[in-house]
Amino acid sequence: MICNHFCPVNAYPMSLYENKTYFKVEQCILCGACEEVCESNLPIMEKIRKIKYEISI
Ligand code: SF4
């Protein structure tokens, strides 16, 4: 849950592992802070990049 607190744009990265619909993909600036602070070492950035790529095609 710590990632949500470190996200500078309140994109709710934790929701990627709960319910994707809460993640504010358009707000995410790909800063990487969520993955850096993740205590479970989850590959959050890979997941976010995939979602952003899916939206852009
Ligand atoms: S990569 Fe995106 S979701 Fe993660 S902390 Fe940065 S802005 Fe927030």
Boltz pocket constraint, residues with backbone or C-beta under 6 A from the ligand:
constraints:
  - pocket:
      binder: B
      contacts: [[A, 3], [A, 6], [A, 7], [A, 8], [A, 9], [A, 10], [A, 11], [A, 12], [A, 13], [A, 27], [A, 28], [A, 29], [A, 30], [A, 31], [A, 32], [A, 33], [A, 34], [A, 35], [A, 48]]
      max_distance: 6.0
